[in-house]
Each structure stands twice: as structure tokens, then as C-alpha cells.
């Protein structure tokens, strides 16, 4: 409720200093983006994926849902002439965006680790299969040479 009061108090009229972008363009886009991220975040609850991946993506969704209103406020509401609010908004937005990037990086690194582990298991299975096949070929060779000698 406090955030809405702050936003409504800072919405500029034509005679006041303007924000970085017009609020009529930024706020509806932010609202739609927030809805899309929220729907995706809720869908993650029913997704069949490893626990770590789901945890990282759930956390990232929450951080994105916090970041979107801050960015909307920074672009469409706060004026650069209001230096204190402008700087605080953009420091917060930059910090949240950095957190989103770090969580995305954690997701990528975890995916690489899962891929590396799966490849390692496959290589071990392939090596065992190769050894069994070689053993079978050698045994068949012995049987064939024994049969030709007799």
C-alpha cells in the first residue's frame, strides 16, 4: 500500500519533470511482464524436474517478481531530478538484476554439472560394454581356433 502511495505521489504531470520513459508505456508493460513471470513461477510448482533446478528457478522467479516493479518505478515514475529516489531506485534495481543474473548462472552451472555427471556414467557403461564385447569376441576366437585344430 505504501508503494502505491509513493508511485501515485510521484506520477508526473505535464508541468513537472519527467521520468526516463512515460508511465503510460512502462506500467502496463511491467504489469503484463509481472503476470507472465507469476504464471511461469506457479507452473514451476507442478513441473517435473530435479529438486535443485526447481529451487533455483523458483528463487529466480521470486527475485524477478520483485525486480519488475522496481524497474517500472525507475523507468516510468521517478524523475532524475529527484536524485535521492532516483539513485536508490537504480541501486536497488541493479542489485536485483545482478541477483537474477547470478541465479541464472547458478542454473547454467548446475545444468553443466548434471550433463557432465550423466556423460561420465555413460562413458563408464560404454567402457564396460566394450570390455564385455571384447571378452566375448576373444572367447569366440578361442572356440573357433579350437574347433579348427580338432
Secondary structure as GFF3:
##gff-version 3
##sequence-region A 1 150
A	DSSP	alpha_helix	2	10	.	.	.	ID=ss1
A	DSSP	alpha_helix	23	44	.	.	.	ID=ss2
A	DSSP	alpha_helix	51	76	.	.	.	ID=ss3
A	DSSP	alpha_helix	83	149	.	.	.	ID=ss4
###
